[in-house]
Amino acid sequence: MIDLRSDTVTRPGPAMLAAMTRAETGDDVWGDDPTVLRLQARVAEQAGKEAGLFFPSGTQSNLAALMAHCGRGDEYIVGQLAHTYKYEGGGAAVLGSIQPQPLDNAADGSLPLERIAAAIKPIDDHFARTRLLALENTIGGKILPPAYVAEATQFAHDRGLATHLDGARVFNAAVGSNQPLQALTADFDSVSICFSKGLGAPVGSVLVGSRALIESAHRWRKVLGGGMRQSGVLAAACLYALDHHVERLADDHANAARLAAGLAQIDEVKVMSHATNMVFAQFPQADCAPLEAWLKERGILTQMLYASRFVTHLDVSAADIDTFVDAVKAYFTR
Ligand SMILES: *Cc1c(COP(=O)(O)O)cnc(C)c1O
Protein backbone atom coordinates (compact mmCIF):
# COMPACT_ATOMS: atom_id res chain seq x y z
CA MET A 1 0.00 0.00 0.00
CA ILE A 2 1.03 3.62 -0.63
CA ASP A 3 0.00 5.36 2.57
CA LEU A 4 -0.23 9.16 2.30
CA ARG A 5 -2.32 9.73 5.43
CA SER A 6 0.54 10.55 7.77
CA ASP A 7 4.29 10.24 8.33
CA THR A 8 3.51 8.17 11.45
CA VAL A 9 2.74 5.07 9.37
CA THR A 10 6.35 4.12 8.59
CA ARG A 11 7.51 0.72 9.79
CA PRO A 12 10.95 -0.09 11.12
CA GLY A 13 13.07 -1.69 8.39
CA PRO A 14 15.51 -4.57 8.88
CA ALA A 15 18.51 -2.35 9.73
CA MET A 16 16.56 -0.38 12.36
CA LEU A 17 15.19 -3.61 13.84
CA ALA A 18 18.72 -5.03 13.96
CA ALA A 19 19.91 -1.93 15.85
CA MET A 20 17.04 -2.43 18.32
CA THR A 21 17.99 -6.08 18.79
CA ARG A 22 21.60 -5.15 19.54
CA ALA A 23 20.69 -2.40 22.05
CA GLU A 24 22.31 -2.51 25.43
CA THR A 25 19.56 -1.99 28.01
CA GLY A 26 18.91 -1.40 31.70
CA ASP A 27 16.06 -0.17 33.88
CA ASP A 28 15.57 3.43 32.78
CA VAL A 29 13.41 4.33 35.78
CA TRP A 30 16.62 3.76 37.75
CA GLY A 31 18.57 5.73 35.13
CA ASP A 32 20.37 2.50 34.18
CA ASP A 33 19.69 2.24 30.45
CA PRO A 34 22.83 3.28 28.58
CA THR A 35 21.09 3.50 25.21
CA VAL A 36 18.41 5.87 26.53
CA LEU A 37 21.09 7.97 28.23
CA ARG A 38 23.04 8.11 24.97
CA LEU A 39 19.98 9.22 23.00
CA GLN A 40 19.04 11.89 25.56
CA ALA A 41 22.59 13.28 25.64
CA ARG A 42 22.91 13.26 21.86
CA VAL A 43 19.63 15.06 21.18
CA ALA A 44 20.33 17.60 23.94
CA GLU A 45 23.73 18.33 22.46
CA GLN A 46 22.41 18.61 18.94
CA ALA A 47 19.67 20.98 20.12
CA GLY A 48 22.12 23.01 22.22
CA LYS A 49 20.44 22.23 25.56
CA GLU A 50 21.75 20.91 28.88
CA ALA A 51 19.63 17.79 29.12
CA GLY A 52 17.14 15.53 27.36
CA LEU A 53 14.41 13.12 28.41
CA PHE A 54 12.95 10.21 26.44
CA PHE A 55 9.15 9.86 26.28
CA PRO A 56 6.84 7.25 24.76
CA SER A 57 4.91 9.93 22.84
CA GLY A 58 5.02 13.54 21.77
CA THR A 59 1.75 14.19 23.56
CA GLN A 60 3.29 13.16 26.86
CA SER A 61 6.51 15.04 26.16
CA ASN A 62 4.58 18.26 25.45
CA LEU A 63 2.37 17.78 28.50
CA ALA A 64 5.26 17.10 30.87
CA ALA A 65 6.97 20.22 29.50
CA LEU A 66 3.86 22.34 30.05
CA MET A 67 3.56 20.95 33.59
CA ALA A 68 7.22 21.69 34.27
CA HIS A 69 6.76 25.30 33.13
CA CYS A 70 3.31 25.98 34.60
CA GLY A 71 1.59 25.20 37.88
CA ARG A 72 -2.07 24.99 38.81
CA GLY A 73 -3.88 28.16 37.77
CA ASP A 74 -1.16 29.23 35.38
CA GLU A 75 -1.81 29.86 31.73
CA TYR A 76 -0.03 29.15 28.46
CA ILE A 77 -0.47 31.07 25.22
CA VAL A 78 -0.83 28.76 22.22
CA GLY A 79 -2.20 28.71 18.67
CA GLN A 80 -5.73 27.55 17.89
CA LEU A 81 -4.16 25.15 15.38
CA ALA A 82 -1.40 23.92 17.68
CA HIS A 83 -1.20 20.20 18.35
CA THR A 84 -0.79 20.79 22.12
CA TYR A 85 -4.03 22.74 22.22
CA LYS A 86 -6.17 21.08 19.57
CA TYR A 87 -5.05 17.47 19.24
CA GLU A 88 -3.93 16.37 22.69
CA GLY A 89 -7.29 15.91 24.37
CA GLY A 90 -7.00 19.14 26.33
CA GLY A 91 -4.32 17.47 28.48
CA ALA A 92 -2.87 20.73 29.81
CA ALA A 93 -6.23 21.64 31.33
CA VAL A 94 -7.40 18.10 32.13
CA LEU A 95 -4.24 16.78 33.75
CA GLY A 96 -2.13 19.87 34.37
CA SER A 97 -4.67 22.38 35.73
CA ILE A 98 -3.13 24.77 33.20
CA GLN A 99 -5.45 27.17 31.39
CA PRO A 100 -4.79 27.43 27.67
CA GLN A 101 -5.11 30.88 26.10
CA PRO A 102 -5.53 30.00 22.42
CA LEU A 103 -4.91 32.66 19.76
CA ASP A 104 -5.68 32.53 16.05
CA ASN A 105 -2.67 31.51 14.00
CA ALA A 106 -1.68 33.73 11.09
CA ALA A 107 -1.53 32.05 7.67
CA ASP A 108 2.19 31.30 8.14
CA GLY A 109 1.50 29.53 11.45
CA SER A 110 2.85 32.35 13.62
CA LEU A 111 1.06 34.07 16.50
CA PRO A 112 1.19 37.82 15.84
CA LEU A 113 2.99 39.70 18.62
CA GLU A 114 0.14 42.17 19.16
CA ARG A 115 -2.20 39.25 19.85
CA ILE A 116 0.30 37.77 22.31
CA ALA A 117 0.71 41.17 24.00
CA ALA A 118 -3.06 41.58 24.36
CA ALA A 119 -3.41 38.07 25.84
CA ILE A 120 -0.82 38.43 28.60
CA LYS A 121 -2.77 39.01 31.82
CA PRO A 122 -1.83 41.61 34.41
CA ILE A 123 -0.81 40.34 37.84
CA ASP A 124 -4.21 40.39 39.51
CA ASP A 125 -6.16 37.74 41.42
CA HIS A 126 -8.90 37.87 38.78
CA PHE A 127 -6.64 36.34 36.17
CA ALA A 128 -4.76 33.16 35.54
CA ARG A 129 -1.01 33.80 35.63
CA THR A 130 0.40 33.91 32.10
CA ARG A 131 3.58 31.84 32.22
CA LEU A 132 4.44 30.39 28.84
CA LEU A 133 4.36 30.90 25.09
CA ALA A 134 4.14 27.67 23.09
CA LEU A 135 4.90 27.61 19.35
CA GLU A 136 5.03 24.73 16.84
CA ASN A 137 7.56 24.18 14.02
CA THR A 138 6.81 22.93 11.47
CA ILE A 139 3.11 23.75 11.74
CA GLY A 140 0.88 22.27 9.04
CA GLY A 141 4.19 21.49 7.31
CA LYS A 142 5.17 25.17 7.24
CA ILE A 143 8.49 26.36 8.61
CA LEU A 144 7.99 29.31 10.97
CA PRO A 145 9.89 32.36 9.68
CA PRO A 146 13.19 32.43 11.66
CA ALA A 147 12.98 36.20 12.21
CA TYR A 148 9.52 35.73 13.71
CA VAL A 149 10.73 32.99 16.07
CA ALA A 150 13.59 35.21 17.28
CA GLU A 151 11.24 38.15 17.79
CA ALA A 152 8.42 36.22 19.48
CA THR A 153 10.66 34.35 21.93
CA GLN A 154 12.50 37.58 22.82
CA PHE A 155 9.14 39.29 23.28
CA ALA A 156 7.96 36.50 25.61
CA HIS A 157 11.19 36.40 27.61
CA ASP A 158 11.15 40.20 28.03
CA ARG A 159 7.73 39.82 29.65
CA GLY A 160 8.84 37.05 31.98
CA LEU A 161 7.28 34.20 30.01
CA ALA A 162 9.05 30.94 29.32
CA THR A 163 8.96 29.48 25.80
CA HIS A 164 8.24 25.95 24.58
CA LEU A 165 8.53 24.60 21.05
CA ASP A 166 6.46 21.65 19.91
CA GLY A 167 9.13 20.55 17.49
CA ALA A 168 7.51 17.25 16.56
CA ARG A 169 8.81 17.93 13.02
CA VAL A 170 11.60 20.37 13.80
CA PHE A 171 14.05 18.17 11.86
CA ASN A 172 11.87 18.75 8.78
CA ALA A 173 12.20 22.47 9.47
CA ALA A 174 15.98 22.17 9.88
CA VAL A 175 16.47 20.16 6.68
CA GLY A 176 13.89 22.25 4.80
CA SER A 177 15.66 25.50 5.70
CA ASN A 178 19.17 24.03 5.44
CA GLN A 179 20.04 24.96 9.01
CA PRO A 180 21.52 23.03 11.92
CA LEU A 181 18.94 21.88 14.47
CA GLN A 182 20.36 24.31 17.03
CA ALA A 183 19.43 27.32 14.92
CA LEU A 184 15.76 26.34 15.29
CA THR A 185 15.86 25.37 18.97
CA ALA A 186 18.21 27.99 20.47
CA ASP A 187 15.53 30.56 21.29
CA PHE A 188 13.33 28.16 23.30
CA ASP A 189 13.53 27.05 26.92
CA SER A 190 12.23 23.61 26.00
CA VAL A 191 11.70 21.67 22.77
CA SER A 192 9.84 18.40 22.17
CA ILE A 193 11.03 16.37 19.18
CA CYS A 194 9.20 13.33 17.71
CA PHE A 195 11.03 10.30 16.35
CA SER A 196 7.88 8.50 15.20
CA LYS A 197 7.06 10.97 12.39
CA GLY A 198 9.38 11.62 9.46
CA LEU A 199 12.35 10.12 11.30
CA GLY A 200 10.69 6.74 11.00
CA ALA A 201 11.14 5.24 14.50
CA PRO A 202 8.23 3.18 15.84
CA VAL A 203 7.93 5.09 19.12
CA GLY A 204 9.45 7.98 20.99
CA SER A 205 9.97 11.66 21.58
CA VAL A 206 12.75 13.54 23.32
CA LEU A 207 12.21 16.69 25.37
CA VAL A 208 15.25 18.96 25.73
CA GLY A 209 15.88 21.95 27.98
CA SER A 210 17.82 23.11 31.01
CA ARG A 211 18.82 20.53 33.62
CA ALA A 212 16.33 22.01 36.11
CA LEU A 213 13.47 21.91 33.59
CA ILE A 214 14.26 18.31 32.64
CA GLU A 215 14.40 17.27 36.32
CA SER A 216 10.91 18.66 36.80
CA ALA A 217 9.68 17.01 33.57
CA HIS A 218 11.21 13.73 34.78
CA ARG A 219 8.97 13.81 37.84
CA TRP A 220 5.90 14.59 35.70
CA ARG A 221 6.78 11.80 33.27
CA LYS A 222 6.63 9.35 36.17
CA VAL A 223 3.33 10.81 37.37
CA LEU A 224 1.91 10.56 33.83
CA GLY A 225 2.87 6.89 33.60
CA GLY A 226 5.71 7.43 31.15
CA GLY A 227 8.52 5.88 33.18
CA MET A 228 9.73 2.99 31.02
CA ARG A 229 12.10 0.16 31.88
CA GLN A 230 14.35 -1.44 29.20
CA SER A 231 13.43 1.36 26.80
CA GLY A 232 16.87 1.20 25.21
CA VAL A 233 15.33 -1.04 22.55
CA LEU A 234 13.18 1.95 21.54
CA ALA A 235 15.94 4.53 21.99
CA ALA A 236 18.13 2.41 19.68
CA ALA A 237 15.59 2.94 16.90
CA CYS A 238 15.75 6.70 17.51
CA LEU A 239 19.57 6.67 17.45
CA TYR A 240 19.41 4.73 14.18
CA ALA A 241 17.01 7.37 12.83
CA LEU A 242 19.41 10.17 13.79
CA ASP A 243 22.20 8.42 11.89
CA HIS A 244 20.23 7.46 8.78
CA HIS A 245 16.92 9.30 8.47
CA VAL A 246 17.62 13.00 8.96
CA GLU A 247 19.24 14.14 5.71
CA ARG A 248 16.88 11.98 3.68
CA LEU A 249 13.96 14.17 4.85
CA ALA A 250 14.96 16.26 1.81
CA ASP A 251 13.65 13.38 -0.35
CA ASP A 252 10.27 13.61 1.40
CA HIS A 253 10.19 17.34 0.75
CA ALA A 254 11.00 16.80 -2.93
CA ASN A 255 8.26 14.16 -3.13
CA ALA A 256 5.74 16.53 -1.53
CA ALA A 257 6.66 19.16 -4.14
CA ARG A 258 6.21 16.52 -6.85
CA LEU A 259 2.81 15.58 -5.41
CA ALA A 260 1.70 19.24 -5.27
CA ALA A 261 2.84 19.84 -8.86
CA GLY A 262 1.02 16.70 -10.01
CA LEU A 263 -2.26 17.62 -8.33
CA ALA A 264 -1.99 21.19 -9.62
CA GLN A 265 -2.39 19.83 -13.18
CA ILE A 266 -5.84 18.49 -12.37
CA ASP A 267 -8.65 21.01 -12.93
CA GLU A 268 -10.93 19.59 -10.23
CA VAL A 269 -8.25 19.86 -7.54
CA LYS A 270 -7.11 23.02 -5.80
CA VAL A 271 -3.73 22.83 -4.07
CA MET A 272 -4.00 25.06 -0.99
CA SER A 273 -0.44 24.84 0.28
CA HIS A 274 2.61 22.69 0.21
CA ALA A 275 5.60 22.89 2.53
CA THR A 276 8.24 20.41 3.74
CA ASN A 277 6.53 16.98 3.69
CA MET A 278 2.89 18.08 3.56
CA VAL A 279 0.45 19.06 0.85
CA PHE A 280 -3.05 20.39 1.49
CA ALA A 281 -5.56 20.26 -1.36
CA GLN A 282 -9.28 20.75 -1.88
CA PHE A 283 -11.45 18.31 -3.82
CA PRO A 284 -15.09 18.68 -4.80
CA GLN A 285 -17.05 17.60 -1.73
CA ALA A 286 -19.09 15.01 -3.64
CA ASP A 287 -15.94 13.31 -4.94
CA CYS A 288 -14.17 12.86 -1.60
CA ALA A 289 -15.68 9.53 -0.51
CA PRO A 290 -15.74 7.90 -3.99
CA LEU A 291 -12.21 9.09 -4.74
CA GLU A 292 -10.93 7.72 -1.42
CA ALA A 293 -12.52 4.34 -2.26
CA TRP A 294 -11.14 4.48 -5.84
CA LEU A 295 -7.64 5.09 -4.53
CA LYS A 296 -7.93 2.37 -1.90
CA GLU A 297 -8.89 -0.17 -4.58
CA ARG A 298 -5.62 0.80 -6.26
CA GLY A 299 -3.53 0.32 -3.14
CA ILE A 300 -3.38 3.98 -2.08
CA LEU A 301 -4.48 5.06 1.39
CA THR A 302 -5.65 8.66 1.83
CA GLN A 303 -7.99 10.56 4.04
CA MET A 304 -10.07 12.48 1.53
CA LEU A 305 -11.75 15.46 3.06
CA TYR A 306 -12.84 18.70 1.49
CA ALA A 307 -9.40 19.98 2.52
CA SER A 308 -7.19 16.90 2.43
CA ARG A 309 -3.68 16.48 3.79
CA PHE A 310 -1.09 14.32 2.07
CA VAL A 311 2.12 13.50 3.90
CA THR A 312 5.29 12.05 2.39
CA HIS A 313 7.70 9.86 4.34
CA LEU A 314 10.30 7.11 4.32
CA ASP A 315 7.96 4.54 2.76
CA VAL A 316 6.78 6.73 -0.16
CA SER A 317 8.92 6.97 -3.29
CA ALA A 318 8.81 9.39 -6.23
CA ALA A 319 7.28 6.53 -8.29
CA ASP A 320 4.57 6.14 -5.63
CA ILE A 321 3.75 9.83 -6.00
CA ASP A 322 3.35 9.37 -9.75
CA THR A 323 1.12 6.32 -9.17
CA PHE A 324 -1.04 8.42 -6.85
CA VAL A 325 -1.29 11.42 -9.19
CA ASP A 326 -2.09 9.15 -12.15
CA ALA A 327 -4.83 7.44 -10.12
CA VAL A 328 -6.41 10.80 -9.22
CA LYS A 329 -6.24 11.84 -12.89
CA ALA A 330 -7.82 8.54 -13.94
CA TYR A 331 -10.64 9.08 -11.45
CA PHE A 332 -11.53 12.50 -12.87
CA THR A 333 -11.34 11.33 -16.51
CA ARG A 334 -13.10 7.96 -15.98
C1 LIG B 1 2.41 13.93 16.26
C2 LIG B 1 2.56 15.24 16.91
C3 LIG B 1 2.71 15.38 18.29
C4 LIG B 1 2.76 14.21 19.24
O1 LIG B 1 2.04 13.14 18.89
P1 LIG B 1 2.16 11.67 19.48
O2 LIG B 1 1.32 10.91 18.55
O3 LIG B 1 1.63 11.75 20.87
O4 LIG B 1 3.60 11.25 19.47
C5 LIG B 1 2.86 16.64 18.80
N1 LIG B 1 2.87 17.72 18.01
C6 LIG B 1 2.74 17.64 16.68
C7 LIG B 1 2.81 18.88 15.87
C8 LIG B 1 2.58 16.40 16.09
O5 LIG B 1 2.47 16.32 14.75
The ligand as a MOL file (V3000), in Angstrom:
LIG
                    3D

  0  0  0     0  0            999 V3000
M  V30 BEGIN CTAB
M  V30 COUNTS 15 15 0 0 0
M  V30 BEGIN ATOM
M  V30 1 C 2.4050 13.9270 16.2560 0
M  V30 2 C 2.5580 15.2400 16.9060 0
M  V30 3 C 2.7130 15.3760 18.2940 0
M  V30 4 C 2.7550 14.2150 19.2420 0
M  V30 5 O 2.0360 13.1420 18.8860 0
M  V30 6 P 2.1570 11.6740 19.4800 0
M  V30 7 O 1.3240 10.9120 18.5470 0
M  V30 8 O 1.6320 11.7550 20.8710 0
M  V30 9 O 3.5960 11.2520 19.4730 0
M  V30 10 C 2.8550 16.6390 18.8010 0
M  V30 11 N 2.8650 17.7190 18.0080 0
M  V30 12 C 2.7450 17.6430 16.6800 0
M  V30 13 C 2.8070 18.8770 15.8680 0
M  V30 14 C 2.5780 16.3990 16.0890 0
M  V30 15 O 2.4660 16.3160 14.7530 0
M  V30 END ATOM
M  V30 BEGIN BOND
M  V30 1 1 1 2
M  V30 2 1 2 3
M  V30 3 2 2 14
M  V30 4 1 3 4
M  V30 5 2 3 10
M  V30 6 1 4 5
M  V30 7 1 5 6
M  V30 8 2 6 7
M  V30 9 1 6 8
M  V30 10 1 6 9
M  V30 11 1 10 11
M  V30 12 2 11 12
M  V30 13 1 12 13
M  V30 14 1 12 14
M  V30 15 1 14 15
M  V30 END BOND
M  V30 END CTAB
M  END
